[in-house]
Every structure is written in structure tokens, then in C-alpha cells.
Amino acid sequence: INGGYWVLGVVGQLQFDVIAARLKDEYGVQGRFEGVAYRAARWVEPPTDMKEDSAEFRNFLDKNRHNLAEDVYGALTYLAPNDWHLQRIQDDFPQFKFVKTREHQG
């Protein structure tokens, strides 16, 4: 949302190693991975009747702008630094759904 960096989420260091090896072997690209201060990511689903330009939606974006990103398809994502923050965002904005997984149509 704020622009700049790509975040790649995986489970375990081995997945980073595999990705780095594939980038190098298949594309000739030297990848570099650095840790980030996020423990969890959740896709954000506002209520279906909430418009993106509504005051309520803008309030959500403004209060959480440092923890928001978009996935490769442009879907809004909340990046939680820890479990407490994840629970807090869900408590503070109960009208939104914070979803662990998301289906993508290729």
C-alpha cells in the first residue's frame, strides 16, 4: 500500500533456500532475503456493502497503513507483527473479515 518492497511469505528457512536456488538456476537472478517483523498475514475482506471511499473504510486504512499491503492480485492484506496485534485488529474492526487463505483464479 505504501509502496516499495516485496514480501514473500513462506513456512521455514528451507523454502527460502529453494526459492533462491531456483531464481539462480532458472533465471540467473541472485536473490536476497531479509527477515521482516511480521508473524502473520491475513487477507482483509470488508463487508460487501461497504464502499472503498466510505469514511469507515478510509478510517481502517488510515489507522493501519503501516501494516497493510496488497498481494500480487491487488487484494488488501494485513501484516501482523504478533498474535496480540492480530487479535486487536479483529476486535477493533469486527465488521471486517481477516482470512488466513485466499483462492486465486489463474
SVG drawing of the C-alpha trace seen along z (x, -y; Angstrom):
<svg xmlns="http://www.w3.org/2000/svg" viewBox="-24 -9 47 36">
<polyline fill="none" stroke="black" stroke-width="0.4" points="0.0,0.0 2.8,-2.4 4.9,-1.1 8.4,0.2 9.2,3.7 8.1,7.1 7.3,9.5 7.5,13.3 5.9,15.4 7.0,19.0 7.0,21.6 10.5,22.4 14.0,21.4 14.2,24.3 11.5,22.7 13.7,19.5 16.7,21.7 14.7,23.5 13.4,20.2 16.9,18.7 18.3,21.7 15.5,21.7 15.9,18.0 19.6,18.5 19.4,21.8 16.3,21.0 16.6,17.2 20.2,16.3 19.0,14.0 20.8,13.7 18.0,13.4 18.5,11.8 16.1,12.4 15.9,10.4 13.6,11.0 10.6,8.8 8.9,8.1 5.6,9.8 4.3,13.0 1.1,13.4 -0.7,12.2 -4.4,12.0 -6.4,11.0 -8.9,8.3 -12.5,8.6 -14.7,5.6 -18.4,6.1 -19.9,6.5 -22.0,3.3 -19.0,1.2 -17.7,-1.2 -14.0,-1.8 -14.5,-5.5 -16.6,-5.3 -15.5,-7.0 -15.4,-3.7 -13.1,-2.0 -10.8,-5.1 -10.6,-5.0 -9.5,-1.4 -6.9,-2.2 -5.6,-5.3 -5.3,-3.6 -3.5,-0.5 -1.5,-1.9 1.9,-0.7 0.6,2.9 -1.2,3.0 0.0,4.5 -1.5,5.8 -0.9,9.3 0.1,9.9 -3.5,9.7 -4.2,6.4 -6.1,7.9 -5.7,6.0 -3.6,7.8 -3.0,7.0 0.6,7.9 0.5,8.6 3.7,8.2 2.4,10.6 -0.7,12.5 -1.7,9.7 -1.9,7.2 -3.8,9.7 -6.4,10.1 -6.6,6.4 -7.3,5.6 -10.1,8.2 -11.5,6.7 -11.2,3.1 -12.8,3.8 -15.3,6.7 -17.1,5.7 -14.1,6.8 -13.0,10.5 -9.4,11.4 -8.9,14.5 -6.0,16.9 -6.2,18.3 -7.5,16.9 -8.3,18.7 -6.9,17.2 -8.2,18.0 -5.4,18.4"/>
</svg>
